[in-house]
Amino acid sequence: MPPSASRLWIREPRAVFSPELDPALAAGGLVIEGERIAELLPAGARPAAPVDEVLPAERCVLIPGLINTHHHFYQTLTRAFGPALNQPLFPWLAALYPVWAGLTAEMIRCSTELALAELLLSGTTTAADHHYVFSDDLADAIDLQVAAAQSLGIRVVLTRGSMSLGQSQGGHPPDSIVQTEDAILEDSVRLLRAHHDPSPGAMVQIALAPCSPFSVTRDLLTASAELAAWENVLLHTHLAETIDEEAFCLETTGSRPVEYLDQCGWLTDRTWFAHGIHFSAAEIETLGRAGCSVSHCPTSNMILSSGMCPVPELERAGVGVSLGVDGSASNDCSNLMQEVRQALLLQRLRLAGGRSAEAEALPTHADALRWGTAGGARALRRPELGQIAVGAPADLALFNLDAPRFSGADDPLAALVLCGAERAEHVFVNGAWRVRNGTIAGLDLERLLARHSELALALVQRAEGVG
């Protein structure tokens, strides 16, 4: 007979948050058995059976692992890139596309590992990435990402991005990093067969993600939607991020972005969009009826001056809202706990708008944590994630509140967001201890940082024709 699963008691956390959970039910902590949460303990209760290890958590706030729903891992190599600074989206892309055209396999592997390490340290247990830069020399980027995620033990949804409209066809990216529609669809099927696990609790899933309405053809958008429906997998793309995108769509398709994607078969409950800023009221209602979700990326939107996502309006219409750090060339970091705080602050500012507002009508720290947990689970159609519940996968993050920034805080859960938590003390993914005492298990972070810095320099030099 196989040995019984080990049991770990996270004992008496300082505070517990999970959407829909009465925190009193877990005031005494919880027990992880194998990959799952086996028990929730009220104050004073002890585990029903012996445990193998105890983690005293009196100094920590316990939350479900954060779920990042939009990122571009490779962009960690081009943070704060000089020629792209202080630019709106289209000029920003124009400055960076020629650099990204020089990506190599090692750069993909290293940048993915670095981005996932950042996310783990910020309390993230599930990460979605949108990789859309492929070339003749870089056909296996998603396979490299799968390997990096498995080495770190983090849960991922990796989207097979694509660009088919190069500059010679009126698009924005260089022709060297666009592909034919046949090549994109063929590789999409290959990746689904090789890596996609549809089962609950899966560690790796694949979704289909043409980059944007302005970087692929109508035929590819339609074919991607048809393939996703046939395979029952998710769809993802950038949508309504800037006014320039809206103008480009109107000029080239005769439709606004939401209407255009509707024509291409994209408005379903298997679709989540990145950004979602420039929607009309009618479009928001349309998205809600379709069951779509939006990944709110507040820091990126602020840096690129794109605008502010209408989160409360989306939620009232039935649109799911989650959080994404977006690419590290427009954020410029991969810390989802910081994004929780940024989302809260930006939405409160947007709603108040300098006017007096009823406090109860404004988003709270609990709303922001919900967007970062249960909201992400909804966007990725992973109802087993984003919660603390008996039987759920043990994806958990604990944040120590001993740092100076938390001193004097009355409400520990509010302090986690308002005082600016940024680094988790402990992180569990699928019951495995991935971050322990602030350190990622099995990762030589110093060595990774050194190699990542070398590759970042090499990438820029390749673009400049140096070396």
One Martini backbone bead per residue (centre of mass of N, CA, C, O) as a GRO file, in nm:
protein
  467
    1MET     BB    1   0.099   0.033   0.019
    2PRO     BB    2   0.076   0.351   0.025
    3PRO     BB    3   0.166   0.610   0.180
    4SER     BB    4   0.066   0.839   0.377
    5ALA     BB    5  -0.011   1.151   0.397
    6SER     BB    6   0.100   1.430   0.497
    7ARG     BB    7   0.070   1.649   0.793
    8LEU     BB    8  -0.018   2.002   0.823
    9TRP     BB    9  -0.017   2.265   1.070
   10ILE     BB   10  -0.166   2.574   1.055
   11ARG     BB   11  -0.126   2.776   1.336
   12GLU     BB   12  -0.290   3.038   1.435
   13PRO     BB   13  -0.356   3.279   1.269
   14ARG     BB   14  -0.396   3.615   1.277
   15ALA     BB   15  -0.535   3.586   0.986
   16VAL     BB   16  -0.825   3.527   0.762
   17PHE     BB   17  -0.870   3.481   0.401
   18SER     BB   18  -1.184   3.416   0.222
   19PRO     BB   19  -1.409   3.386   0.011
   20GLU     BB   20  -1.699   3.295   0.193
   21LEU     BB   21  -1.541   3.299   0.469
   22ASP     BB   22  -1.549   3.236   0.799
   23PRO     BB   23  -1.282   3.306   0.996
   24ALA     BB   24  -1.365   3.139   1.251
   25LEU     BB   25  -1.329   2.851   1.109
   26ALA     BB   26  -0.985   2.933   1.098
   27ALA     BB   27  -0.848   3.039   1.369
   28GLY     BB   28  -0.679   2.758   1.421
   29GLY     BB   29  -0.662   2.678   1.124
   30LEU     BB   30  -0.497   2.424   0.919
   31VAL     BB   31  -0.496   2.119   0.722
   32ILE     BB   32  -0.252   1.948   0.541
   33GLU     BB   33  -0.315   1.678   0.299
   34GLY     BB   34  -0.106   1.671   0.083
   35GLU     BB   35  -0.285   1.857  -0.167
   36ARG     BB   36  -0.494   1.925   0.069
   37ILE     BB   37  -0.755   2.044   0.247
   38ALA     BB   38  -0.872   1.881   0.549
   39GLU     BB   39  -0.888   2.127   0.768
   40LEU     BB   40  -1.085   2.334   0.980
   41LEU     BB   41  -1.004   2.554   1.263
   42PRO     BB   42  -1.113   2.663   1.533
   43ALA     BB   43  -1.079   2.802   1.811
   44GLY     BB   44  -0.903   2.555   2.010
   45ALA     BB   45  -0.861   2.352   1.805
   46ARG     BB   46  -0.780   2.024   1.692
   47PRO     BB   47  -0.676   1.788   1.523
   48ALA     BB   48  -0.821   1.477   1.441
   49ALA     BB   49  -0.521   1.409   1.369
   50PRO     BB   50  -0.219   1.352   1.338
   51VAL     BB   51   0.082   1.533   1.289
   52ASP     BB   52   0.403   1.606   1.129
   53GLU     BB   53   0.352   1.928   1.129
   54VAL     BB   54   0.423   2.266   1.254
   55LEU     BB   55   0.295   2.603   1.179
   56PRO     BB   56   0.347   2.887   1.317
   57ALA     BB   57   0.098   3.179   1.261
   58GLU     BB   58   0.070   3.437   1.457
   59ARG     BB   59   0.226   3.651   1.240
   60CYS     BB   60   0.009   3.567   1.017
   61VAL     BB   61  -0.142   3.595   0.706
   62LEU     BB   62  -0.408   3.408   0.554
   63ILE     BB   63  -0.426   3.307   0.207
   64PRO     BB   64  -0.493   3.257  -0.088
   65GLY     BB   65  -0.353   3.210  -0.360
   66LEU     BB   66  -0.255   3.394  -0.603
   67ILE     BB   67  -0.393   3.514  -0.930
   68ASN     BB   68  -0.241   3.546  -1.240
   69THR     BB   69  -0.396   3.675  -1.560
   70HIS     BB   70  -0.139   3.866  -1.661
   71HIS     BB   71   0.146   3.815  -1.881
   72HIS     BB   72   0.513   3.867  -1.976
   73PHE     BB   73   0.790   3.711  -1.907
   74TYR     BB   74   1.007   3.818  -2.116
   75GLN     BB   75   0.997   4.128  -2.007
   76THR     BB   76   1.220   4.110  -1.783
   77LEU     BB   77   1.451   4.196  -2.003
   78THR     BB   78   1.285   4.506  -2.042
   79ARG     BB   79   1.325   4.702  -1.818
   80ALA     BB   80   1.335   5.024  -1.832
   81PHE     BB   81   1.344   5.104  -2.136
   82GLY     BB   82   1.452   5.383  -2.262
   83PRO     BB   83   1.300   5.417  -2.554
   84ALA     BB   84   1.005   5.350  -2.390
   85LEU     BB   85   0.982   5.582  -2.222
   86ASN     BB   86   0.706   5.778  -2.199
   87GLN     BB   87   0.498   5.589  -2.359
   88PRO     BB   88   0.267   5.483  -2.540
   89LEU     BB   89   0.181   5.191  -2.669
   90PHE     BB   90   0.271   5.205  -2.971
   91PRO     BB   91   0.558   5.330  -2.927
   92TRP     BB   92   0.645   5.116  -2.727
   93LEU     BB   93   0.633   4.880  -2.927
   94ALA     BB   94   0.825   4.999  -3.142
   95ALA     BB   95   1.076   4.989  -2.943
   96LEU     BB   96   1.051   4.660  -2.866
   97TYR     BB   97   1.020   4.462  -3.101
   98PRO     BB   98   1.322   4.454  -3.205
   99VAL     BB   99   1.422   4.324  -2.942
  100TRP     BB  100   1.233   4.067  -2.922
  101ALA     BB  101   1.342   3.939  -3.193
  102GLY     BB  102   1.614   3.829  -3.016
  103LEU     BB  103   1.512   3.590  -2.889
  104THR     BB  104   1.593   3.309  -2.693
  105ALA     BB  105   1.574   3.019  -2.535
  106GLU     BB  106   1.726   3.107  -2.279
  107MET     BB  107   1.560   3.363  -2.232
  108ILE     BB  108   1.294   3.223  -2.182
  109ARG     BB  109   1.374   3.046  -1.947
  110CYS     BB  110   1.486   3.271  -1.757
  111SER     BB  111   1.245   3.469  -1.756
  112THR     BB  112   1.041   3.269  -1.646
  113GLU     BB  113   1.183   3.201  -1.381
  114LEU     BB  114   1.192   3.490  -1.273
  115ALA     BB  115   0.888   3.557  -1.279
  116LEU     BB  116   0.799   3.315  -1.098
  117ALA     BB  117   0.964   3.395  -0.854
  118GLU     BB  118   0.831   3.664  -0.801
  119LEU     BB  119   0.547   3.554  -0.765
  120LEU     BB  120   0.595   3.365  -0.531
  121LEU     BB  121   0.705   3.590  -0.334
  122SER     BB  122   0.402   3.736  -0.361
  123GLY     BB  123   0.183   3.478  -0.339
  124THR     BB  124   0.184   3.310  -0.600
  125THR     BB  125   0.024   3.000  -0.751
  126THR     BB  126  -0.101   3.130  -1.020
  127ALA     BB  127  -0.005   3.155  -1.377
  128ALA     BB  128  -0.052   3.370  -1.650
  129ASP     BB  129   0.060   3.358  -1.991
  130HIS     BB  130   0.155   3.585  -2.278
  131HIS     BB  131   0.283   3.436  -2.563
  132TYR     BB  132   0.379   3.600  -2.902
  133VAL     BB  133   0.694   3.540  -2.961
  134PHE     BB  134   0.793   3.423  -3.276
  135SER     BB  135   1.025   3.204  -3.456
  136ASP     BB  136   1.236   3.003  -3.622
  137ASP     BB  137   1.423   3.001  -3.340
  138LEU     BB  138   1.122   3.010  -3.160
  139ALA     BB  139   0.900   2.747  -3.131
  140ASP     BB  140   0.942   2.645  -2.799
  141ALA     BB  141   0.848   2.844  -2.570
  142ILE     BB  142   0.624   2.687  -2.412
  143ASP     BB  143   0.795   2.443  -2.337
  144LEU     BB  144   0.994   2.607  -2.164
  145GLN     BB  145   0.780   2.706  -1.961
  146VAL     BB  146   0.692   2.438  -1.852
  147ALA     BB  147   0.965   2.356  -1.734
  148ALA     BB  148   0.997   2.596  -1.539
  149ALA     BB  149   0.739   2.549  -1.374
  150GLN     BB  150   0.808   2.259  -1.280
  151SER     BB  151   1.071   2.336  -1.125
  152LEU     BB  152   0.892   2.533  -0.918
  153GLY     BB  153   0.583   2.438  -0.865
  154ILE     BB  154   0.385   2.600  -1.043
  155ARG     BB  155   0.091   2.720  -1.149
  156VAL     BB  156  -0.033   2.708  -1.501
  157VAL     BB  157  -0.135   2.933  -1.777
  158LEU     BB  158  -0.056   2.887  -2.112
  159THR     BB  159  -0.043   3.101  -2.386
  160ARG     BB  160  -0.096   3.085  -2.734
  161GLY     BB  161   0.030   3.309  -2.904
  162SER     BB  162  -0.012   3.569  -3.172
  163MET     BB  163   0.118   3.683  -3.502
  164SER     BB  164   0.006   3.788  -3.854
  165LEU     BB  165   0.064   4.113  -3.863
  166GLY     BB  166   0.277   4.279  -4.028
  167GLN     BB  167   0.414   4.557  -4.163
  168SER     BB  168   0.351   4.463  -4.465
  169GLN     BB  169   0.021   4.439  -4.356
  170GLY     BB  170  -0.030   4.688  -4.135
  171GLY     BB  171   0.119   4.630  -3.890
  172HIS     BB  172   0.352   4.640  -3.611
  173PRO     BB  173   0.524   4.404  -3.636
  174PRO     BB  174   0.771   4.239  -3.736
  175ASP     BB  175   0.801   3.991  -3.970
  176SER     BB  176   0.996   3.799  -3.792
  177ILE     BB  177   0.733   3.768  -3.559
  178VAL     BB  178   0.552   3.630  -3.765
  179GLN     BB  179   0.283   3.411  -3.866
  180THR     BB  180   0.112   3.177  -3.992
  181GLU     BB  181  -0.190   3.040  -3.950
  182ASP     BB  182  -0.112   2.744  -3.981
  183ALA     BB  183   0.122   2.743  -3.778
  184ILE     BB  184  -0.039   2.834  -3.530
  185LEU     BB  185  -0.256   2.606  -3.526
  186GLU     BB  186  -0.066   2.365  -3.523
  187ASP     BB  187   0.077   2.443  -3.254
  188SER     BB  188  -0.169   2.452  -3.077
  189VAL     BB  189  -0.236   2.152  -3.098
  190ARG     BB  190   0.030   2.043  -2.995
  191LEU     BB  191   0.015   2.174  -2.709
  192LEU     BB  192  -0.245   2.042  -2.618
  193ARG     BB  193  -0.137   1.748  -2.642
  194ALA     BB  194   0.126   1.788  -2.457
  195HIS     BB  195   0.003   1.989  -2.189
  196HIS     BB  196  -0.298   1.968  -2.147
  197ASP     BB  197  -0.493   1.980  -1.837
  198PRO     BB  198  -0.843   1.943  -1.757
  199SER     BB  199  -0.816   1.886  -1.469
  200PRO     BB  200  -0.857   1.915  -1.157
  201GLY     BB  201  -0.553   2.052  -1.037
  202ALA     BB  202  -0.389   2.144  -1.253
  203MET     BB  203  -0.060   2.258  -1.347
  204VAL     BB  204  -0.120   2.248  -1.671
  205GLN     BB  205  -0.230   2.491  -1.911
  206ILE     BB  206  -0.393   2.571  -2.224
  207ALA     BB  207  -0.424   2.861  -2.433
  208LEU     BB  208  -0.570   3.094  -2.658
  209ALA     BB  209  -0.371   3.406  -2.788
  210PRO     BB  210  -0.416   3.640  -2.960
  211CYS     BB  211  -0.281   3.936  -2.907
  212SER     BB  212  -0.472   4.120  -3.107
  213PRO     BB  213  -0.682   4.291  -3.321
  214PHE     BB  214  -0.401   4.440  -3.451
  215SER     BB  215  -0.211   4.144  -3.502
  216VAL     BB  216  -0.452   3.999  -3.651
  217THR     BB  217  -0.670   3.825  -3.821
  218ARG     BB  218  -0.988   3.737  -3.865
  219ASP     BB  219  -0.935   3.439  -3.930
  220LEU     BB  220  -0.772   3.378  -3.669
  221LEU     BB  221  -0.982   3.452  -3.463
  222THR     BB  222  -1.194   3.248  -3.560
  223ALA     BB  223  -1.020   2.988  -3.551
  224SER     BB  224  -0.952   3.005  -3.249
  225ALA     BB  225  -1.243   2.986  -3.147
  226GLU     BB  226  -1.306   2.712  -3.275
  227LEU     BB  227  -1.081   2.550  -3.137
  228ALA     BB  228  -1.161   2.614  -2.843
  229ALA     BB  229  -1.440   2.483  -2.861
  230TRP     BB  230  -1.350   2.198  -2.945
  231GLU     BB  231  -1.137   2.178  -2.684
  232ASN     BB  232  -1.224   2.334  -2.430
  233VAL     BB  233  -1.079   2.621  -2.420
  234LEU     BB  234  -0.925   2.910  -2.373
  235LEU     BB  235  -0.946   3.270  -2.415
  236HIS     BB  236  -0.704   3.535  -2.514
  237THR     BB  237  -0.673   3.903  -2.492
  238HIS     BB  238  -0.643   4.211  -2.590
  239LEU     BB  239  -0.869   4.484  -2.465
  240ALA     BB  240  -0.940   4.804  -2.452
  241GLU     BB  241  -0.670   4.977  -2.372
  242THR     BB  242  -0.698   5.198  -2.608
  243ILE     BB  243  -0.779   5.448  -2.824
  244ASP     BB  244  -0.599   5.356  -3.058
  245GLU     BB  245  -0.726   5.078  -3.090
  246GLU     BB  246  -1.006   5.174  -3.162
  247ALA     BB  247  -0.924   5.333  -3.417
  248PHE     BB  248  -0.794   5.095  -3.568
  249CYS     BB  249  -1.047   4.917  -3.579
  250LEU     BB  250  -1.231   5.113  -3.731
  251GLU     BB  251  -1.046   5.144  -3.983
  252THR     BB  252  -1.004   4.816  -4.049
  253THR     BB  253  -1.323   4.699  -3.967
  254GLY     BB  254  -1.572   4.901  -3.870
  255SER     BB  255  -1.518   4.833  -3.558
  256ARG     BB  256  -1.534   4.778  -3.251
  257PRO     BB  257  -1.373   4.556  -3.057
  258VAL     BB  258  -1.618   4.401  -2.940
  259GLU     BB  259  -1.773   4.361  -3.204
  260TYR     BB  260  -1.548   4.215  -3.354
  261LEU     BB  261  -1.523   3.969  -3.161
  262ASP     BB  262  -1.812   3.880  -3.192
  263GLN     BB  263  -1.786   3.812  -3.498
  264CYS     BB  264  -1.546   3.590  -3.408
  265GLY     BB  265  -1.652   3.421  -3.141
  266TRP     BB  266  -1.554   3.544  -2.832
  267LEU     BB  267  -1.831   3.559  -2.663
  268THR     BB  268  -1.753   3.384  -2.376
  269ASP     BB  269  -1.693   3.189  -2.078
  270ARG     BB  270  -1.384   3.127  -2.211
  271THR     BB  271  -1.323   3.443  -2.178
  272TRP     BB  272  -1.032   3.658  -2.132
  273PHE     BB  273  -0.934   3.992  -2.070
  274ALA     BB  274  -0.706   4.251  -2.119
  275HIS     BB  275  -0.794   4.546  -1.925
  276GLY     BB  276  -1.071   4.687  -2.003
  277ILE     BB  277  -1.138   5.018  -2.047
  278HIS     BB  278  -1.290   5.095  -2.343
  279PHE     BB  279  -1.612   5.096  -2.257
  280SER     BB  280  -1.928   5.075  -2.298
  281ALA     BB  281  -2.220   5.014  -2.149
  282ALA     BB  282  -2.316   4.807  -2.361
  283GLU     BB  283  -2.056   4.633  -2.361
  284ILE     BB  284  -2.069   4.544  -2.070
  285GLU     BB  285  -2.336   4.393  -2.095
  286THR     BB  286  -2.242   4.195  -2.310
  287LEU     BB  287  -2.014   4.062  -2.142
  288GLY     BB  288  -2.197   3.965  -1.913
  289ARG     BB  289  -2.385   3.777  -2.079
  290ALA     BB  290  -2.131   3.599  -2.177
  291GLY     BB  291  -1.916   3.557  -1.923
  292CYS     BB  292  -1.683   3.733  -1.903
  293SER     BB  293  -1.344   3.843  -1.845
  294VAL     BB  294  -1.116   4.066  -1.656
  295SER     BB  295  -0.784   4.191  -1.654
  296HIS     BB  296  -0.653   4.388  -1.415
  297CYS     BB  297  -0.379   4.645  -1.489
  298PRO     BB  298  -0.292   4.911  -1.319
  299THR     BB  299   0.010   4.979  -1.353
  300SER     BB  300   0.031   4.967  -1.659
  301ASN     BB  301  -0.194   5.175  -1.715
  302MET     BB  302  -0.039   5.409  -1.576
  303ILE     BB  303   0.233   5.410  -1.728
  304LEU     BB  304   0.079   5.422  -2.025
  305SER     BB  305  -0.182   5.596  -2.005
  306SER     BB  306  -0.462   5.427  -2.072
  307GLY     BB  307  -0.633   5.399  -1.801
  308MET     BB  308  -0.950   5.290  -1.637
  309CYS     BB  309  -1.097   5.035  -1.508
  310PRO     BB  310  -1.452   4.944  -1.475
  311VAL     BB  311  -1.506   4.745  -1.228
  312PRO     BB  312  -1.792   4.786  -1.100
  313GLU     BB  313  -1.946   4.775  -1.369
  314LEU     BB  314  -1.863   4.491  -1.445
  315GLU     BB  315  -1.976   4.343  -1.197
  316ARG     BB  316  -2.273   4.434  -1.224
  317ALA     BB  317  -2.286   4.281  -1.519
  318GLY     BB  318  -2.108   3.994  -1.470
  319VAL     BB  319  -1.813   4.051  -1.481
  320GLY     BB  320  -1.515   3.930  -1.440
  321VAL     BB  321  -1.251   4.001  -1.191
  322SER     BB  322  -0.903   4.041  -1.221
  323LEU     BB  323  -0.542   4.004  -1.192
  324GLY     BB  324  -0.251   4.181  -1.339
  325VAL     BB  325   0.086   4.265  -1.402
  326ASP     BB  326   0.200   4.224  -1.652
  327GLY     BB  327   0.454   4.334  -1.808
  328SER     BB  328   0.792   4.422  -1.719
  329ALA     BB  329   0.779   4.674  -1.939
  330SER     BB  330   0.492   4.804  -1.786
  331ASN     BB  331   0.532   4.814  -1.460
  332ASP     BB  332   0.830   4.667  -1.358
  333CYS     BB  333   0.686   4.401  -1.228
  334SER     BB  334   0.598   4.068  -1.042
  335ASN     BB  335   0.379   4.184  -0.810
  336LEU     BB  336   0.068   4.095  -0.692
  337MET     BB  337   0.040   4.229  -0.415
  338GLN     BB  338   0.078   4.516  -0.526
  339GLU     BB  339  -0.170   4.501  -0.718
  340VAL     BB  340  -0.386   4.494  -0.507
  341ARG     BB  341  -0.333   4.779  -0.399
  342GLN     BB  342  -0.353   4.934  -0.668
  343ALA     BB  343  -0.644   4.861  -0.731
  344LEU     BB  344  -0.773   4.992  -0.489
  345LEU     BB  345  -0.672   5.284  -0.526
  346LEU     BB  346  -0.773   5.335  -0.815
  347GLN     BB  347  -1.077   5.278  -0.768
  348ARG     BB  348  -1.125   5.490  -0.550
  349LEU     BB  349  -1.040   5.731  -0.720
  350ARG     BB  350  -1.231   5.693  -0.959
  351LEU     BB  351  -1.501   5.712  -0.797
  352ALA     BB  352  -1.456   5.981  -0.652
  353GLY     BB  353  -1.309   6.213  -0.825
  354GLY     BB  354  -1.294   6.445  -0.582
  355ARG     BB  355  -1.546   6.352  -0.449
  356SER     BB  356  -1.785   6.278  -0.261
  357ALA     BB  357  -1.832   5.956  -0.087
  358GLU     BB  358  -1.958   5.668  -0.013
  359ALA     BB  359  -1.791   5.434   0.154
  360GLU     BB  360  -1.972   5.176   0.081
  361ALA     BB  361  -1.921   5.224  -0.246
  362LEU     BB  362  -1.635   5.137  -0.203
  363PRO     BB  363  -1.374   4.968  -0.229
  364THR     BB  364  -1.203   4.710  -0.062
  365HIS     BB  365  -0.966   4.504   0.054
  366ALA     BB  366  -1.147   4.253   0.004
  367ASP     BB  367  -1.193   4.302  -0.294
  368ALA     BB  368  -0.899   4.291  -0.386
  369LEU     BB  369  -0.853   3.998  -0.288
  370ARG     BB  370  -1.073   3.875  -0.461
  371TRP     BB  371  -0.952   3.947  -0.736
  372GLY     BB  372  -0.673   3.781  -0.662
  373THR     BB  373  -0.848   3.506  -0.642
  374ALA     BB  374  -1.147   3.434  -0.729
  375GLY     BB  375  -1.126   3.598  -0.992
  376GLY     BB  376  -0.908   3.415  -1.119
  377ALA     BB  377  -1.067   3.150  -1.109
  378ARG     BB  378  -1.287   3.241  -1.301
  379ALA     BB  379  -1.123   3.322  -1.552
  380LEU     BB  380  -0.988   3.009  -1.553
  381ARG     BB  381  -1.190   2.792  -1.470
  382ARG     BB  382  -1.107   2.743  -1.132
  383PRO     BB  383  -1.302   2.664  -0.867
  384GLU     BB  384  -1.076   2.524  -0.677
  385LEU     BB  385  -0.964   2.800  -0.655
  386GLY     BB  386  -0.930   3.086  -0.447
  387GLN     BB  387  -0.952   2.906  -0.169
  388ILE     BB  388  -1.068   2.816   0.164
  389ALA     BB  389  -1.121   2.461   0.169
  390VAL     BB  390  -1.240   2.168   0.197
  391GLY     BB  391  -1.065   1.998  -0.074
  392ALA     BB  392  -0.881   2.202  -0.159
  393PRO     BB  393  -0.620   2.315  -0.284
  394ALA     BB  394  -0.298   2.387  -0.137
  395ASP     BB  395  -0.318   2.725  -0.194
  396LEU     BB  396  -0.086   2.930  -0.013
  397ALA     BB  397  -0.048   3.243   0.182
  398LEU     BB  398   0.203   3.396   0.397
  399PHE     BB  399   0.212   3.699   0.600
  400ASN     BB  400   0.433   3.894   0.762
  401LEU     BB  401   0.376   4.163   1.029
  402ASP     BB  402   0.681   4.269   1.141
  403ALA     BB  403   0.721   4.503   0.985
  404PRO     BB  404   0.732   4.843   1.003
  405ARG     BB  405   0.476   4.899   0.816
  406PHE     BB  406   0.279   4.741   1.045
  407SER     BB  407   0.308   4.915   1.275
  408GLY     BB  408  -0.002   4.970   1.449
  409ALA     BB  409  -0.198   4.779   1.339
  410ASP     BB  410  -0.527   4.670   1.371
  411ASP     BB  411  -0.597   4.540   1.087
  412PRO     BB  412  -0.441   4.282   0.935
  413LEU     BB  413  -0.586   4.264   0.661
  414ALA     BB  414  -0.568   4.561   0.584
  415ALA     BB  415  -0.259   4.582   0.616
  416LEU     BB  416  -0.176   4.401   0.384
  417VAL     BB  417  -0.269   4.627   0.180
  418LEU     BB  418  -0.224   4.925   0.295
  419CYS     BB  419   0.089   4.872   0.394
  420GLY     BB  420   0.237   4.687   0.170
  421ALA     BB  421   0.264   4.408   0.088
  422GLU     BB  422   0.535   4.195  -0.095
  423ARG     BB  423   0.623   3.939   0.093
  424ALA     BB  424   0.634   3.613   0.146
  425GLU     BB  425   0.694   3.364   0.383
  426HIS     BB  426   0.473   3.152   0.273
  427VAL     BB  427   0.431   2.884   0.016
  428PHE     BB  428   0.166   2.690  -0.129
  429VAL     BB  429   0.158   2.418  -0.379
  430ASN     BB  430  -0.025   2.155  -0.374
  431GLY     BB  431   0.106   2.120  -0.064
  432ALA     BB  432   0.374   2.252  -0.135
  433TRP     BB  433   0.675   2.395  -0.025
  434ARG     BB  434   0.795   2.682  -0.198
  435VAL     BB  435   0.793   2.892   0.042
  436ARG     BB  436   1.050   2.943   0.299
  437ASN     BB  437   1.130   3.198   0.473
  438GLY     BB  438   1.151   3.364   0.184
  439THR     BB  439   1.235   3.093   0.023
  440ILE     BB  440   1.306   2.913  -0.256
  441ALA     BB  441   1.286   2.600  -0.329
  442GLY     BB  442   1.577   2.502  -0.506
  443LEU     BB  443   1.681   2.808  -0.554
  444ASP     BB  444   1.931   3.000  -0.721
  445LEU     BB  445   1.889   3.327  -0.720
  446GLU     BB  446   2.165   3.455  -0.769
  447ARG     BB  447   2.223   3.305  -1.033
  448LEU     BB  448   1.973   3.391  -1.188
  449LEU     BB  449   2.024   3.699  -1.180
  450ALA     BB  450   2.293   3.698  -1.329
  451ARG     BB  451   2.195   3.567  -1.594
  452HIS     BB  452   1.963   3.761  -1.656
  453SER     BB  453   2.139   4.015  -1.687
  454GLU     BB  454   2.309   3.912  -1.922
  455LEU     BB  455   2.068   3.864  -2.120
  456ALA     BB  456   1.959   4.150  -2.126
  457LEU     BB  457   2.209   4.274  -2.253
  458ALA     BB  458   2.224   4.090  -2.504
  459LEU     BB  459   1.953   4.173  -2.628
  460VAL     BB  460   2.020   4.472  -2.677
  461GLN     BB  461   2.278   4.424  -2.842
  462ARG     BB  462   2.143   4.278  -3.076
  463ALA     BB  463   1.966   4.523  -3.163
  464GLU     BB  464   2.243   4.709  -3.196
  465GLY     BB  465   2.485   4.526  -3.314
  466VAL     BB  466   2.639   4.404  -3.069
  467GLY     BB  467   2.874   4.140  -3.074
   0.00000   0.00000   0.00000
